[in-house]
Amino acid sequence: QVQVMESGGGSVQAGGSLRLSCVASEYGHSMRCMGWFRQAPGKEREGVATILTADGSQRYADSVKGRFTISQDNAKNTVYLQMNSLKPEDTAMYYCAAEFGCGGSWLYPPMYNYWGQGTQVTVSS
C-alpha cells in the first residue's frame, strides 16, 4: 500500500515563507506524478502544483505562479513545495498526493488515489 506523508506546515505572517515536504513510500518510476493540493474551510480541494518525477516537468495553479515552487530530491524520495510571498488567502490544509501516472490533468484532485493526512498552513495579515 502506498503511503504519503507531509510535513512542514505552520503559521507565518503575510509575506513570509514556508517549505512543505512530502515523502511517498513508492517513488520515481512507480509514483510518476506527485502534487500539492489545498483545501480551505468551506471550499473545494484545489490543485496547487504538481511534478512529473521522471523529468521534473511542473504545473502550477495561476494563483501561486511566481510565488510557489515545486521540486524533488530523488535521492530522498521527497517532493518539496517552497512557498514565498505568502498571503492570507493561502491559508488552508495542504495535502500531498501521488499517482502512478499524471494523466490528462495534473492539477485535478480526483486523478490522485494516494493522499497524505495534510498539514495546516496559516498566514496572518
N, C-alpha and C positions, 0 to 999 in steps of 0.2 A: 504494500500500500504506500502510495506517495504521500510524504509528509512535507508540509510547507510551514516555515516559521519566520515571523517578522520580529524585528527589534528596532529600537532607536527613536520611538516617538517621545513626545514630551510637550512642554509648554514653552512658548517663546513670544517675545514681543514682535509686533509688526516690523518688517524689515530684516528680521533675523533669519537664521539658517538652521536647518536640521538635516541629518542624514539617516535614512532608513536602510536597514539591511534585511535581506531575505535569503534563506537557505532552503533548498529543496533536496529531499533525500535522493532523488534521481535528477540528473543534470546533464547538460551538454547534449550528447546525441539523443538522449532519451527525452528530456524536457526541453524541447526546442524553443518554446515560446514562454516567456515569463513577463509578468506585468504587475504594475501597481494600479490599484483602484481605490476609490474613496467613497464614503457614504456619510453624509451629514444628516442629523436628525430630521425626519420628515421628508427626506429626499431620496431619490433612487441612487443606487450604486452607479458610479460613472468611472470610465477609464481615464487614467492619468498619463501613464507612459508604459510602453511595452518594448521588449527587446527580443530579437531572434538570436538565440545563443550561438548558433552556428557561425554567423558572420557579423554580429553586432549591430545589425540594422535596427532602427528605432522608430517609434511612432509616439507622438505627443498630442494630448488634448490642446486645443487652441488656448485655453485659459492658463496653461502653465508653460507654454513655449517661451524660451528665453530665460526662464526662472528655474525650472527643474531640469535635472539631467539624470538619465538612467544609464547605468554602466554595469559591467560584470567583471568578476575576478574568477576565471575558470579554475585556477589552482585551488580556490577556496569554495568552489561550487556556490558562489554568492552573487546576488544581484543587489545593487545599491540604487537608492533614489536620493540624490542631492537636491535639497530644496532651499533655494535662496530667495531673498526679497519676499519673504512670506507675508501674506495678507490675512486679515481676519476671515475672509471668505474661504481660505484654505483649511479652516478648522473642520475636522472630520475624523472618522475612524478610517485608517488606511490599511488596506489589505493587499497582500501579495498573492498572486495566483500563478499557476503553472499548467502547461498543457503540452501534449506531445507534438503538436503542430500549430502553427499560427493561423491557418485557415484564411478566410477572406477578410475578416475584420478584427484586427488585433486588439482594439480597444472595446470590444463588445463583451461585457461580463459573462453572458450565458455560454460563450465559447469555451470557457475555462471550467474544468472539472475539479481542480485541486486548489484549495484555498487555505490560507493561514487563518489564525484566530483574530488578527487585526491588532493594530497599535494606534493609540489615540494621539492626534496632533491638535494642539490648541494654540491659536495665535490671537493674542490680545492686542487691542488698539492702544 
